[in-house]
Amino acid sequence: MSQRCSAKNKSGKRCGAWAVTGATQCALHSDPERAAEMGSKHGRRLTFPPPTDALTHRPLKSIGEVSELLEETINRVRQGPFDLRAANSIGFLAGILLKALDQRLEERLKHLEAVMSIKRGTDTDPFEFRSAKESAHDQSATTSQSN
């Protein structure tokens, strides 16, 4: 009949694991070397060797440059051994950078709209788009009113 391990843990309580058949202790307590070996492996992760063609530094000042980096990363992942955690990080950070660049672009656009409204006198003048028929009709109406 199987029984529980009779060894005590660090807090002084019984181990509680099932004992090895025909013994009074579990597999780890009956073989201390095995326990030490398993403990030394704790926390180790699978590591990839650094790629021979390491990523080069590249400035990422525009949306186009960020797009090129993402394209290069996607191609490297598809071609072969590339650290997927690094690729995931690049993708995540590139998304944040794209939002920041988009915000800069919005600020520049607001500034340009403000400059154009000062020059034209109204907020909508530079952005009123009309078809050629509408503008010709408006011109003929203003000409007939002036006569």
Buried (B, 14 or more C-beta within 10 A) or exposed (E): EEEBBEBEEEEEEEBEBEBBEEEEBBBBBBEEEEBEEEEEEEEEEEEEEEEEEEEEEEEBEEBEBBEEBBEBBBEBBEEEEBBEEBBEEBBEEBEEBBEEBEEEEEEEEEEEBEEBBEEEEEEEEBEEEEEEEEEEEEEEEEEEEEE
